[in-house]
């Protein structure tokens, strides 16, 4: 287990071992999910890959735009 200090701007540094293990590079987008006292961090493309095909829609472009909007709200 590794640790990272929260800065005054509430930023953290993801330890190198973890970045390398899940393939995070500078500029990548990650998703945070909070459950009780734990936080899950996932690379955005992994999230899409895991959920690909799970939602059936008639207008895929519109659905993707709406999903992106919800992620950033």
PDB file of N, H, CA, C and O in Angstrom:
ATOM      1  N   UNK A   1       0.853  -1.172   0.000  1.00  0.00           N
ATOM      2  CA  UNK A   1       0.000   0.000   0.000  1.00  0.00           C
ATOM      3  C   UNK A   1       0.898   1.234   0.000  1.00  0.00           C
ATOM      4  O   UNK A   1       1.904   1.282   0.708  1.00  0.00           O
ATOM      5  N   UNK A   2       0.526   2.223  -0.796  1.00  0.00           N
ATOM      6  H   UNK A   2      -0.291   2.184  -1.371  1.00  0.00           H
ATOM      7  CA  UNK A   2       1.296   3.454  -0.895  1.00  0.00           C
ATOM      8  C   UNK A   2       0.431   4.629  -0.484  1.00  0.00           C
ATOM      9  O   UNK A   2      -0.795   4.529  -0.435  1.00  0.00           O
ATOM     10  N   UNK A   3       1.083   5.744  -0.189  1.00  0.00           N
ATOM     11  H   UNK A   3       2.078   5.825  -0.228  1.00  0.00           H
ATOM     12  CA  UNK A   3       0.321   6.925   0.224  1.00  0.00           C
ATOM     13  C   UNK A   3       0.747   8.138  -0.590  1.00  0.00           C
ATOM     14  O   UNK A   3       1.793   8.140  -1.239  1.00  0.00           O
ATOM     15  N   UNK A   4      -0.082   9.159  -0.539  1.00  0.00           N
ATOM     16  H   UNK A   4      -0.932   9.157  -0.011  1.00  0.00           H
ATOM     17  CA  UNK A   4       0.181  10.413  -1.225  1.00  0.00           C
ATOM     18  C   UNK A   4      -0.452  11.519  -0.400  1.00  0.00           C
ATOM     19  O   UNK A   4      -1.545  11.342   0.139  1.00  0.00           O
ATOM     20  N   UNK A   5       0.215  12.647  -0.297  1.00  0.00           N
ATOM     21  H   UNK A   5       1.102  12.791  -0.735  1.00  0.00           H
ATOM     22  CA  UNK A   5      -0.288  13.766   0.496  1.00  0.00           C
ATOM     23  C   UNK A   5      -1.190  14.651  -0.364  1.00  0.00           C
ATOM     24  O   UNK A   5      -0.883  14.912  -1.527  1.00  0.00           O
ATOM     25  N   UNK A   6      -2.291  15.107   0.206  1.00  0.00           N
ATOM     26  H   UNK A   6      -2.540  14.895   1.151  1.00  0.00           H
ATOM     27  CA  UNK A   6      -3.215  16.004  -0.484  1.00  0.00           C
ATOM     28  C   UNK A   6      -2.661  17.422  -0.381  1.00  0.00           C
ATOM     29  O   UNK A   6      -2.350  17.892   0.713  1.00  0.00           O
ATOM     30  N   UNK A   7      -2.538  18.105  -1.527  1.00  0.00           N
ATOM     31  H   UNK A   7      -2.791  17.723  -2.416  1.00  0.00           H
ATOM     32  CA  UNK A   7      -2.000  19.469  -1.540  1.00  0.00           C
ATOM     33  C   UNK A   7      -3.059  20.469  -1.086  1.00  0.00           C
ATOM     34  O   UNK A   7      -4.214  20.103  -0.867  1.00  0.00           O
ATOM     35  N   UNK A   8      -2.667  21.717  -0.948  1.00  0.00           N
ATOM     36  H   UNK A   8      -1.729  22.015  -1.126  1.00  0.00           H
ATOM     37  CA  UNK A   8      -3.609  22.769  -0.550  1.00  0.00           C
ATOM     38  C   UNK A   8      -4.687  22.981  -1.608  1.00  0.00           C
ATOM     39  O   UNK A   8      -5.740  23.547  -1.313  1.00  0.00           O
ATOM     40  N   UNK A   9      -4.432  22.531  -2.843  1.00  0.00           N
ATOM     41  H   UNK A   9      -3.577  22.071  -3.082  1.00  0.00           H
ATOM     42  CA  UNK A   9      -5.427  22.620  -3.918  1.00  0.00           C
ATOM     43  C   UNK A   9      -6.186  21.299  -4.066  1.00  0.00           C
ATOM     44  O   UNK A   9      -6.859  21.079  -5.073  1.00  0.00           O
ATOM     45  N   UNK A  10      -6.080  20.423  -3.068  1.00  0.00           N
ATOM     46  H   UNK A  10      -5.534  20.601  -2.249  1.00  0.00           H
ATOM     47  CA  UNK A  10      -6.744  19.115  -3.045  1.00  0.00           C
ATOM     48  C   UNK A  10      -6.298  18.204  -4.181  1.00  0.00           C
ATOM     49  O   UNK A  10      -7.082  17.398  -4.682  1.00  0.00           O
ATOM     50  N   UNK A  11      -5.046  18.332  -4.584  1.00  0.00           N
ATOM     51  H   UNK A  11      -4.409  18.987  -4.177  1.00  0.00           H
ATOM     52  CA  UNK A  11      -4.485  17.474  -5.617  1.00  0.00           C
ATOM     53  C   UNK A  11      -3.646  16.386  -4.956  1.00  0.00           C
ATOM     54  O   UNK A  11      -3.092  16.579  -3.873  1.00  0.00           O
ATOM     55  N   UNK A  12      -3.563  15.238  -5.630  1.00  0.00           N
ATOM     56  H   UNK A  12      -4.013  15.082  -6.510  1.00  0.00           H
ATOM     57  CA  UNK A  12      -2.709  14.155  -5.154  1.00  0.00           C
ATOM     58  C   UNK A  12      -1.830  13.683  -6.304  1.00  0.00           C
ATOM     59  O   UNK A  12      -2.148  13.898  -7.473  1.00  0.00           O
ATOM     60  N   UNK A  13      -0.732  13.042  -5.960  1.00  0.00           N
ATOM     61  H   UNK A  13      -0.474  12.867  -5.010  1.00  0.00           H
ATOM     62  CA  UNK A  13       0.125  12.416  -6.956  1.00  0.00           C
ATOM     63  C   UNK A  13      -0.123  10.917  -6.883  1.00  0.00           C
ATOM     64  O   UNK A  13      -0.032  10.314  -5.814  1.00  0.00           O
ATOM     65  N   UNK A  14      -0.434  10.330  -8.012  1.00  0.00           N
ATOM     66  H   UNK A  14      -0.508  10.820  -8.881  1.00  0.00           H
ATOM     67  CA  UNK A  14      -0.642   8.883  -8.053  1.00  0.00           C
ATOM     68  C   UNK A  14       0.742   8.235  -8.072  1.00  0.00           C
ATOM     69  O   UNK A  14       1.541   8.530  -8.960  1.00  0.00           O
ATOM     70  N   UNK A  15       1.037   7.369  -7.122  1.00  0.00           N
ATOM     71  H   UNK A  15       0.387   7.129  -6.401  1.00  0.00           H
ATOM     72  CA  UNK A  15       2.357   6.738  -7.071  1.00  0.00           C
ATOM     73  C   UNK A  15       2.712   6.031  -8.383  1.00  0.00           C
ATOM     74  O   UNK A  15       1.850   5.462  -9.053  1.00  0.00           O
ATOM     75  N   UNK A  16       3.985   6.081  -8.729  1.00  0.00           N
ATOM     76  H   UNK A  16       4.685   6.544  -8.185  1.00  0.00           H
ATOM     77  CA  UNK A  16       4.474   5.527  -9.995  1.00  0.00           C
ATOM     78  C   UNK A  16       4.049   4.076 -10.191  1.00  0.00           C
ATOM     79  O   UNK A  16       3.588   3.707 -11.272  1.00  0.00           O
ATOM     80  N   UNK A  17       4.198   3.253  -9.163  1.00  0.00           N
ATOM     81  H   UNK A  17       4.572   3.553  -8.285  1.00  0.00           H
ATOM     82  CA  UNK A  17       3.854   1.832  -9.276  1.00  0.00           C
ATOM     83  C   UNK A  17       2.393   1.645  -9.695  1.00  0.00           C
ATOM     84  O   UNK A  17       2.085   0.776 -10.510  1.00  0.00           O
ATOM     85  N   UNK A  18       1.510   2.449  -9.144  1.00  0.00           N
ATOM     86  H   UNK A  18       1.760   3.156  -8.482  1.00  0.00           H
ATOM     87  CA  UNK A  18       0.086   2.358  -9.485  1.00  0.00           C
ATOM     88  C   UNK A  18      -0.160   2.884 -10.892  1.00  0.00           C
ATOM     89  O   UNK A  18      -0.905   2.273 -11.658  1.00  0.00           O
ATOM     90  N   UNK A  19       0.466   4.026 -11.248  1.00  0.00           N
ATOM     91  H   UNK A  19       1.072   4.522 -10.626  1.00  0.00           H
ATOM     92  CA  UNK A  19       0.315   4.576 -12.611  1.00  0.00           C
ATOM     93  C   UNK A  19       0.732   3.555 -13.651  1.00  0.00           C
ATOM     94  O   UNK A  19       0.045   3.352 -14.652  1.00  0.00           O
ATOM     95  N   UNK A  20       1.868   2.913 -13.402  1.00  0.00           N
ATOM     96  H   UNK A  20       2.426   3.077 -12.589  1.00  0.00           H
ATOM     97  CA  UNK A  20       2.375   1.929 -14.358  1.00  0.00           C
ATOM     98  C   UNK A  20       1.480   0.692 -14.418  1.00  0.00           C
ATOM     99  O   UNK A  20       1.255   0.135 -15.493  1.00  0.00           O
ATOM    100  N   UNK A  21       0.977   0.268 -13.277  1.00  0.00           N
ATOM    101  H   UNK A  21       1.159   0.720 -12.403  1.00  0.00           H
ATOM    102  CA  UNK A  21       0.142  -0.934 -13.222  1.00  0.00           C
ATOM    103  C   UNK A  21      -1.148  -0.780 -14.015  1.00  0.00           C
ATOM    104  O   UNK A  21      -1.578  -1.721 -14.682  1.00  0.00           O
ATOM    105  N   UNK A  22      -1.779   0.407 -13.952  1.00  0.00           N
ATOM    106  H   UNK A  22      -1.429   1.172 -13.411  1.00  0.00           H
ATOM    107  CA  UNK A  22      -3.037   0.584 -14.684  1.00  0.00           C
ATOM    108  C   UNK A  22      -2.876   1.433 -15.945  1.00  0.00           C
ATOM    109  O   UNK A  22      -3.859   1.734 -16.621  1.00  0.00           O
ATOM    110  N   UNK A  23      -1.642   1.817 -16.260  1.00  0.00           N
ATOM    111  H   UNK A  23      -0.843   1.572 -15.710  1.00  0.00           H
ATOM    112  CA  UNK A  23      -1.367   2.487 -17.529  1.00  0.00           C
ATOM    113  C   UNK A  23      -1.818   3.931 -17.609  1.00  0.00           C
ATOM    114  O   UNK A  23      -2.283   4.378 -18.657  1.00  0.00           O
ATOM    115  N   UNK A  24      -1.686   4.666 -16.513  1.00  0.00           N
ATOM    116  H   UNK A  24      -1.309   4.303 -15.661  1.00  0.00           H
ATOM    117  CA  UNK A  24      -2.062   6.081 -16.525  1.00  0.00           C
ATOM    118  C   UNK A  24      -0.863   6.921 -16.939  1.00  0.00           C
ATOM    119  O   UNK A  24       0.237   6.760 -16.411  1.00  0.00           O
ATOM    120  N   UNK A  25      -1.090   7.822 -17.894  1.00  0.00           N
ATOM    121  H   UNK A  25      -1.984   7.953 -18.323  1.00  0.00           H
ATOM    122  CA  UNK A  25      -0.062   8.752 -18.353  1.00  0.00           C
ATOM    123  C   UNK A  25      -0.565  10.176 -18.179  1.00  0.00           C
ATOM    124  O   UNK A  25      -1.760  10.401 -17.984  1.00  0.00           O
ATOM    125  N   UNK A  26       0.351  11.139 -18.251  1.00  0.00           N
ATOM    126  H   UNK A  26       1.321  10.957 -18.409  1.00  0.00           H
ATOM    127  CA  UNK A  26      -0.027  12.549 -18.158  1.00  0.00           C
ATOM    128  C   UNK A  26      -1.061  12.863 -19.234  1.00  0.00           C
ATOM    129  O   UNK A  26      -0.893  12.475 -20.390  1.00  0.00           O
ATOM    130  N   UNK A  27      -2.122  13.559 -18.860  1.00  0.00           N
ATOM    131  H   UNK A  27      -2.258  13.874 -17.921  1.00  0.00           H
ATOM    132  CA  UNK A  27      -3.171  13.927 -19.800  1.00  0.00           C
ATOM    133  C   UNK A  27      -4.331  12.946 -19.864  1.00  0.00           C
ATOM    134  O   UNK A  27      -5.378  13.272 -20.424  1.00  0.00           O
ATOM    135  N   UNK A  28      -4.167  11.749 -19.303  1.00  0.00           N
ATOM    136  H   UNK A  28      -3.316  11.485 -18.848  1.00  0.00           H
ATOM    137  CA  UNK A  28      -5.267  10.780 -19.287  1.00  0.00           C
ATOM    138  C   UNK A  28      -6.383  11.280 -18.376  1.00  0.00           C
ATOM    139  O   UNK A  28      -6.143  12.055 -17.450  1.00  0.00           O
ATOM    140  N   UNK A  29      -7.592  10.831 -18.649  1.00  0.00           N
ATOM    141  H   UNK A  29      -7.786  10.202 -19.401  1.00  0.00           H
ATOM    142  CA  UNK A  29      -8.746  11.177 -17.820  1.00  0.00           C
ATOM    143  C   UNK A  29      -9.082   9.963 -16.965  1.00  0.00           C
ATOM    144  O   UNK A  29      -9.108   8.833 -17.454  1.00  0.00           O
ATOM    145  N   UNK A  30      -9.340  10.208 -15.680  1.00  0.00           N
ATOM    146  H   UNK A  30      -9.320  11.125 -15.283  1.00  0.00           H
ATOM    147  CA  UNK A  30      -9.706   9.133 -14.769  1.00  0.00           C
ATOM    148  C   UNK A  30     -11.066   9.422 -14.151  1.00  0.00           C
ATOM    149  O   UNK A  30     -11.509  10.569 -14.103  1.00  0.00           O
ATOM    150  N   UNK A  31     -11.712   8.383 -13.686  1.00  0.00           N
ATOM    151  H   UNK A  31     -11.352   7.451 -13.725  1.00  0.00           H
ATOM    152  CA  UNK A  31     -13.018   8.489 -13.034  1.00  0.00           C
ATOM    153  C   UNK A  31     -12.821   8.173 -11.556  1.00  0.00           C
ATOM    154  O   UNK A  31     -12.103   7.237 -11.202  1.00  0.00           O
ATOM    155  N   UNK A  32     -13.460   8.958 -10.700  1.00  0.00           N
ATOM    156  H   UNK A  32     -14.043   9.719 -10.987  1.00  0.00           H
ATOM    157  CA  UNK A  32     -13.450   8.702  -9.264  1.00  0.00           C
ATOM    158  C   UNK A  32     -14.845   8.264  -8.849  1.00  0.00           C
ATOM    159  O   UNK A  32     -15.845   8.837  -9.282  1.00  0.00           O
ATOM    160  N   UNK A  33     -14.901   7.244  -8.007  1.00  0.00           N
ATOM    161  H   UNK A  33     -14.089   6.778  -7.655  1.00  0.00           H
ATOM    162  CA  UNK A  33     -16.177   6.798  -7.458  1.00  0.00           C
ATOM    163  C   UNK A  33     -15.994   6.636  -5.954  1.00  0.00           C
ATOM    164  O   UNK A  33     -15.115   5.897  -5.511  1.00  0.00           O
ATOM    165  N   UNK A  34     -16.817   7.322  -5.170  1.00  0.00           N
ATOM    166  H   UNK A  34     -17.531   7.922  -5.531  1.00  0.00           H
ATOM    167  CA  UNK A  34     -16.731   7.243  -3.715  1.00  0.00           C
ATOM    168  C   UNK A  34     -17.818   6.324  -3.178  1.00  0.00           C
ATOM    169  O   UNK A  34     -18.993   6.463  -3.519  1.00  0.00           O
ATOM    170  N   UNK A  35     -17.413   5.387  -2.336  1.00  0.00           N
ATOM    171  H   UNK A  35     -16.459   5.273  -2.059  1.00  0.00           H
ATOM    172  CA  UNK A  35     -18.351   4.482  -1.659  1.00  0.00           C
ATOM    173  C   UNK A  35     -17.926   4.408  -0.206  1.00  0.00           C
ATOM    174  O   UNK A  35     -16.849   3.911   0.123  1.00  0.00           O
ATOM    175  N   UNK A  36     -18.795   4.912   0.655  1.00  0.00           N
ATOM    176  H   UNK A  36     -19.670   5.316   0.387  1.00  0.00           H
ATOM    177  CA  UNK A  36     -18.516   4.964   2.095  1.00  0.00           C
ATOM    178  C   UNK A  36     -17.171   5.640   2.318  1.00  0.00           C
ATOM    179  O   UNK A  36     -17.019   6.822   2.007  1.00  0.00           O
ATOM    180  N   UNK A  37     -16.194   4.917   2.851  1.00  0.00           N
ATOM    181  H   UNK A  37     -16.317   3.958   3.105  1.00  0.00           H
ATOM    182  CA  UNK A  37     -14.903   5.527   3.162  1.00  0.00           C
ATOM    183  C   UNK A  37     -13.807   5.148   2.164  1.00  0.00           C
ATOM    184  O   UNK A  37     -12.621   5.256   2.476  1.00  0.00           O
ATOM    185  N   UNK A  38     -14.198   4.705   0.968  1.00  0.00           N
ATOM    186  H   UNK A  38     -15.161   4.617   0.715  1.00  0.00           H
ATOM    187  CA  UNK A  38     -13.220   4.301  -0.052  1.00  0.00           C
ATOM    188  C   UNK A  38     -13.460   5.057  -1.346  1.00  0.00           C
ATOM    189  O   UNK A  38     -14.582   5.466  -1.646  1.00  0.00           O
ATOM    190  N   UNK A  39     -12.389   5.234  -2.106  1.00  0.00           N
ATOM    191  H   UNK A  39     -11.479   4.901  -1.862  1.00  0.00           H
ATOM    192  CA  UNK A  39     -12.470   5.885  -3.412  1.00  0.00           C
ATOM    193  C   UNK A  39     -11.897   4.935  -4.451  1.00  0.00           C
ATOM    194  O   UNK A  39     -10.829   4.355  -4.256  1.00  0.00           O
ATOM    195  N   UNK A  40     -12.610   4.783  -5.544  1.00  0.00           N
ATOM    196  H   UNK A  40     -13.478   5.254  -5.702  1.00  0.00           H
ATOM    197  CA  UNK A  40     -12.144   3.959  -6.658  1.00  0.00           C
ATOM    198  C   UNK A  40     -11.698   4.892  -7.768  1.00  0.00           C
ATOM    199  O   UNK A  40     -12.404   5.841  -8.108  1.00  0.00           O
ATOM    200  N   UNK A  41     -10.536   4.629  -8.330  1.00  0.00           N
ATOM    201  H   UNK A  41      -9.962   3.859  -8.053  1.00  0.00           H
ATOM    202  CA  UNK A  41      -9.987   5.416  -9.427  1.00  0.00           C
ATOM    203  C   UNK A  41      -9.859   4.492 -10.626  1.00  0.00           C
ATOM    204  O   UNK A  41      -9.306   3.398 -10.510  1.00  0.00           O
ATOM    205  N   UNK A  42     -10.362   4.918 -11.772  1.00  0.00           N
ATOM    206  H   UNK A  42     -10.812   5.806 -11.866  1.00  0.00           H
ATOM    207  CA  UNK A  42     -10.314   4.076 -12.961  1.00  0.00           C
ATOM    208  C   UNK A  42     -10.011   4.934 -14.175  1.00  0.00           C
ATOM    209  O   UNK A  42     -10.546   6.033 -14.319  1.00  0.00           O
ATOM    210  N   UNK A  43      -9.156   4.431 -15.041  1.00  0.00           N
ATOM    211  H   UNK A  43      -8.721   3.538 -14.924  1.00  0.00           H
ATOM    212  CA  UNK A  43      -8.852   5.119 -16.281  1.00  0.00           C
ATOM    213  C   UNK A  43     -10.111   5.140 -17.144  1.00  0.00           C
ATOM    214  O   UNK A  43     -10.786   4.117 -17.267  1.00  0.00           O
ATOM    215  N   UNK A  44     -10.437   6.273 -17.739  1.00  0.00           N
ATOM    216  H   UNK A  44      -9.889   7.103 -17.639  1.00  0.00           H
ATOM    217  CA  UNK A  44     -11.698   6.443 -18.460  1.00  0.00           C
ATOM    218  C   UNK A  44     -11.885   5.409 -19.560  1.00  0.00           C
ATOM    219  O   UNK A  44     -12.986   4.879 -19.706  1.00  0.00           O
ATOM    220  N   UNK A  45     -10.867   5.107 -20.330  1.00  0.00           N
ATOM    221  H   UNK A  45      -9.972   5.538 -20.211  1.00  0.00           H
ATOM    222  CA  UNK A  45     -11.041   4.141 -21.424  1.00  0.00           C
ATOM    223  C   UNK A  45     -11.357   2.748 -20.888  1.00  0.00           C
ATOM    224  O   UNK A  45     -12.065   1.985 -21.546  1.00  0.00           O
ATOM    225  N   UNK A  46     -10.847   2.402 -19.708  1.00  0.00           N
ATOM    226  H   UNK A  46     -10.272   3.021 -19.174  1.00  0.00           H
ATOM    227  CA  UNK A  46     -11.176   1.113 -19.100  1.00  0.00           C
ATOM    228  C   UNK A  46     -12.659   1.058 -18.747  1.00  0.00           C
ATOM    229  O   UNK A  46     -13.305   0.025 -18.922  1.00  0.00           O
ATOM    230  N   UNK A  47     -13.191   2.161 -18.255  1.00  0.00           N
ATOM    231  H   UNK A  47     -12.666   3.000 -18.113  1.00  0.00           H
ATOM    232  CA  UNK A  47     -14.608   2.247 -17.912  1.00  0.00           C
ATOM    233  C   UNK A  47     -15.451   1.990 -19.158  1.00  0.00           C
ATOM    234  O   UNK A  47     -16.398   1.205 -19.117  1.00  0.00           O
ATOM    235  N   UNK A  48     -15.109   2.651 -20.269  1.00  0.00           N
ATOM    236  H   UNK A  48     -14.339   3.289 -20.302  1.00  0.00           H
ATOM    237  CA  UNK A  48     -15.857   2.453 -21.514  1.00  0.00           C
ATOM    238  C   UNK A  48     -15.741   1.015 -22.006  1.00  0.00           C
ATOM    239  O   UNK A  48     -16.723   0.430 -22.464  1.00  0.00           O
ATOM    240  N   UNK A  49     -14.544   0.447 -21.913  1.00  0.00           N
ATOM    241  H   UNK A  49     -13.746   0.921 -21.541  1.00  0.00           H
ATOM    242  CA  UNK A  49     -14.328  -0.919 -22.389  1.00  0.00           C
ATOM    243  C   UNK A  49     -15.180  -1.913 -21.595  1.00  0.00           C
ATOM    244  O   UNK A  49     -15.773  -2.824 -22.171  1.00  0.00           O
ATOM    245  N   UNK A  50     -15.241  -1.735 -20.273  1.00  0.00           N
ATOM    246  H   UNK A  50     -14.759  -0.994 -19.804  1.00  0.00           H
ATOM    247  CA  UNK A  50     -16.014  -2.643 -19.431  1.00  0.00           C
ATOM    248  C   UNK A  50     -17.513  -2.543 -19.693  1.00  0.00           C
ATOM    249  O   UNK A  50     -18.235  -3.530 -19.558  1.00  0.00           O
ATOM    250  N   UNK A  51     -17.979  -1.360 -20.065  1.00  0.00           N
ATOM    251  H   UNK A  51     -17.392  -0.558 -20.175  1.00  0.00           H
ATOM    252  CA  UNK A  51     -19.410  -1.151 -20.222  1.00  0.00           C
ATOM    253  C   UNK A  51     -19.868  -1.120 -21.686  1.00  0.00           C
ATOM    254  O   UNK A  51     -21.040  -0.865 -21.965  1.00  0.00           O
ATOM    255  N   UNK A  52     -18.962  -1.375 -22.599  1.00  0.00           N
ATOM    256  H   UNK A  52     -18.011  -1.582 -22.372  1.00  0.00           H
ATOM    257  CA  UNK A  52     -19.308  -1.354 -24.020  1.00  0.00           C
ATOM    258  C   UNK A  52     -20.382  -2.389 -24.315  1.00  0.00           C
ATOM    259  O   UNK A  52     -20.273  -3.549 -23.916  1.00  0.00           O
ATOM    260  N   UNK A  53     -21.407  -1.958 -25.012  1.00  0.00           N
ATOM    261  H   UNK A  53     -21.495  -1.016 -25.336  1.00  0.00           H
ATOM    262  CA  UNK A  53     -22.481  -2.852 -25.400  1.00  0.00           C
ATOM    263  C   UNK A  53     -23.525  -3.110 -24.330  1.00  0.00           C
ATOM    264  O   UNK A  53     -24.522  -3.784 -24.588  1.00  0.00           O
ATOM    265  N   UNK A  54     -23.311  -2.586 -23.138  1.00  0.00           N
ATOM    266  H   UNK A  54     -22.501  -2.038 -22.928  1.00  0.00           H
ATOM    267  CA  UNK A  54     -24.271  -2.846 -22.059  1.00  0.00           C
ATOM    268  C   UNK A  54     -25.500  -1.955 -22.145  1.00  0.00           C
ATOM    269  O   UNK A  54     -26.520  -2.238 -21.517  1.00  0.00           O
ATOM    270  N   UNK A  55     -25.407  -0.885 -22.918  1.00  0.00           N
ATOM    271  H   UNK A  55     -24.579  -0.655 -23.428  1.00  0.00           H
ATOM    272  CA  UNK A  55     -26.533   0.030 -23.075  1.00  0.00           C
ATOM    273  C   UNK A  55     -26.950   0.014 -24.540  1.00  0.00           C
ATOM    274  O   UNK A  55     -26.137   0.278 -25.425  1.00  0.00           O
ATOM    275  N   UNK A  56     -28.191  -0.289 -24.788  1.00  0.00           N
ATOM    276  H   UNK A  56     -28.851  -0.504 -24.069  1.00  0.00           H
ATOM    277  CA  UNK A  56     -28.710  -0.309 -26.153  1.00  0.00           C
ATOM    278  C   UNK A  56     -29.481   0.982 -26.396  1.00  0.00           C
ATOM    279  O   UNK A  56     -30.446   1.281 -25.693  1.00  0.00           O
ATOM    280  N   UNK A  57     -29.049   1.742 -27.394  1.00  0.00           N
ATOM    281  H   UNK A  57     -28.264   1.499 -27.965  1.00  0.00           H
ATOM    282  CA  UNK A  57     -29.706   3.011 -27.705  1.00  0.00           C
ATOM    283  C   UNK A  57     -29.891   3.143 -29.205  1.00  0.00           C
ATOM    284  O   UNK A  57     -29.165   2.534 -29.990  1.00  0.00           O
ATOM    285  N   UNK A  58     -30.869   3.946 -29.591  1.00  0.00           N
ATOM    286  H   UNK A  58     -31.459   4.441 -28.953  1.00  0.00           H
ATOM    287  CA  UNK A  58     -31.127   4.183 -31.005  1.00  0.00           C
ATOM    288  C   UNK A  58     -30.223   5.272 -31.552  1.00  0.00           C
ATOM    289  O   UNK A  58     -29.876   5.263 -32.733  1.00  0.00           O
ATOM    290  N   UNK A  59     -29.837   6.218 -30.690  1.00  0.00           N
ATOM    291  H   UNK A  59     -30.118   6.226 -29.730  1.00  0.00           H
ATOM    292  CA  UNK A  59     -28.986   7.328 -31.107  1.00  0.00           C
ATOM    293  C   UNK A  59     -27.692   7.297 -30.301  1.00  0.00           C
ATOM    294  O   UNK A  59     -27.583   7.995 -29.293  1.00  0.00           O
ATOM    295  N   UNK A  60     -26.695   6.490 -30.732  1.00  0.00           N
ATOM    296  H   UNK A  60     -26.784   5.923 -31.551  1.00  0.00           H
ATOM    297  CA  UNK A  60     -25.484   6.325 -29.935  1.00  0.00           C
ATOM    298  C   UNK A  60     -24.704   7.614 -29.697  1.00  0.00           C
ATOM    299  O   UNK A  60     -24.178   7.810 -28.602  1.00  0.00           O
ATOM    300  N   UNK A  61     -24.614   8.491 -30.680  1.00  0.00           N
ATOM    301  H   UNK A  61     -25.041   8.332 -31.570  1.00  0.00           H
ATOM    302  CA  UNK A  61     -23.849   9.729 -30.509  1.00  0.00           C
ATOM    303  C   UNK A  61     -24.473  10.587 -29.419  1.00  0.00           C
ATOM    304  O   UNK A  61     -23.768  11.131 -28.569  1.00  0.00           O
ATOM    305  N   UNK A  62     -25.781  10.705 -29.443  1.00  0.00           N
ATOM    306  H   UNK A  62     -26.353  10.263 -30.133  1.00  0.00           H
ATOM    307  CA  UNK A  62     -26.489  11.481 -28.422  1.00  0.00           C
ATOM    308  C   UNK A  62     -26.274  10.860 -27.042  1.00  0.00           C
ATOM    309  O   UNK A  62     -26.062  11.577 -26.064  1.00  0.00           O
ATOM    310  N   UNK A  63     -26.328   9.543 -26.963  1.00  0.00           N
ATOM    311  H   UNK A  63     -26.500   8.960 -27.758  1.00  0.00           H
ATOM    312  CA  UNK A  63     -26.145   8.850 -25.682  1.00  0.00           C
ATOM    313  C   UNK A  63     -24.743   9.078 -25.127  1.00  0.00           C
ATOM    314  O   UNK A  63     -24.581   9.285 -23.924  1.00  0.00           O
ATOM    315  N   UNK A  64     -23.734   9.043 -25.987  1.00  0.00           N
ATOM    316  H   UNK A  64     -23.866   8.875 -26.964  1.00  0.00           H
ATOM    317  CA  UNK A  64     -22.359   9.279 -25.549  1.00  0.00           C
ATOM    318  C   UNK A  64     -22.200  10.705 -25.049  1.00  0.00           C
ATOM    319  O   UNK A  64     -21.574  10.932 -24.013  1.00  0.00           O
ATOM    320  N   UNK A  65     -22.758  11.666 -25.768  1.00  0.00           N
ATOM    321  H   UNK A  65     -23.266  11.482 -26.609  1.00  0.00           H
ATOM    322  CA  UNK A  65     -22.674  13.060 -25.334  1.00  0.00           C
ATOM    323  C   UNK A  65     -23.343  13.256 -23.982  1.00  0.00           C
ATOM    324  O   UNK A  65     -22.822  13.975 -23.130  1.00  0.00           O
ATOM    325  N   UNK A  66     -24.494  12.621 -23.776  1.00  0.00           N
ATOM    326  H   UNK A  66     -24.918  12.037 -24.468  1.00  0.00           H
ATOM    327  CA  UNK A  66     -25.196  12.733 -22.497  1.00  0.00           C
ATOM    328  C   UNK A  66     -24.394  12.074 -21.375  1.00  0.00           C
ATOM    329  O   UNK A  66     -24.338  12.601 -20.264  1.00  0.00           O
ATOM    330  N   UNK A  67     -23.778  10.932 -21.655  1.00  0.00           N
ATOM    331  H   UNK A  67     -23.824  10.503 -22.558  1.00  0.00           H
ATOM    332  CA  UNK A  67     -22.967  10.246 -20.646  1.00  0.00           C
ATOM    333  C   UNK A  67     -21.765  11.095 -20.255  1.00  0.00           C
ATOM    334  O   UNK A  67     -21.436  11.208 -19.075  1.00  0.00           O
ATOM    335  N   UNK A  68     -21.112  11.689 -21.245  1.00  0.00           N
ATOM    336  H   UNK A  68     -21.379  11.597 -22.205  1.00  0.00           H
ATOM    337  CA  UNK A  68     -19.973  12.572 -20.950  1.00  0.00           C
ATOM    338  C   UNK A  68     -20.405  13.754 -20.098  1.00  0.00           C
ATOM    339  O   UNK A  68     -19.712  14.137 -19.156  1.00  0.00           O
ATOM    340  N   UNK A  69     -21.545  14.326 -20.431  1.00  0.00           N
ATOM    341  H   UNK A  69     -22.108  14.015 -21.197  1.00  0.00           H
ATOM    342  CA  UNK A  69     -22.055  15.473 -19.676  1.00  0.00           C
ATOM    343  C   UNK A  69     -22.301  15.085 -18.219  1.00  0.00           C
ATOM    344  O   UNK A  69     -21.953  15.834 -17.306  1.00  0.00           O
ATOM    345  N   UNK A  70     -22.908  13.900 -18.001  1.00  0.00           N
ATOM    346  H   UNK A  70     -23.191  13.291 -18.743  1.00  0.00           H
ATOM    347  CA  UNK A  70     -23.170  13.441 -16.631  1.00  0.00           C
ATOM    348  C   UNK A  70     -21.872  13.209 -15.869  1.00  0.00           C
ATOM    349  O   UNK A  70     -21.799  13.489 -14.672  1.00  0.00           O
ATOM    350  N   UNK A  71     -20.847  12.700 -16.550  1.00  0.00           N
ATOM    351  H   UNK A  71     -20.906  12.473 -17.522  1.00  0.00           H
ATOM    352  CA  UNK A  71     -19.560  12.461 -15.892  1.00  0.00           C
ATOM    353  C   UNK A  71     -18.933  13.749 -15.384  1.00  0.00           C
ATOM    354  O   UNK A  71     -18.268  13.749 -14.348  1.00  0.00           O
ATOM    355  N   UNK A  72     -19.138  14.840 -16.099  1.00  0.00           N
ATOM    356  H   UNK A  72     -19.679  14.840 -16.941  1.00  0.00           H
ATOM    357  CA  UNK A  72     -18.479  16.094 -15.741  1.00  0.00           C
ATOM    358  C   UNK A  72     -19.347  17.014 -14.899  1.00  0.00           C
ATOM    359  O   UNK A  72     -18.910  18.110 -14.548  1.00  0.00           O
ATOM    360  N   UNK A  73     -20.549  16.607 -14.568  1.00  0.00           N
ATOM    361  H   UNK A  73     -20.904  15.717 -14.853  1.00  0.00           H
ATOM    362  CA  UNK A  73     -21.416  17.439 -13.725  1.00  0.00           C
ATOM    363  C   UNK A  73     -21.024  17.325 -12.281  1.00  0.00           C
ATOM    364  O   UNK A  73     -21.642  17.955 -11.422  1.00  0.00           O
TER     365      UNK A  73
END
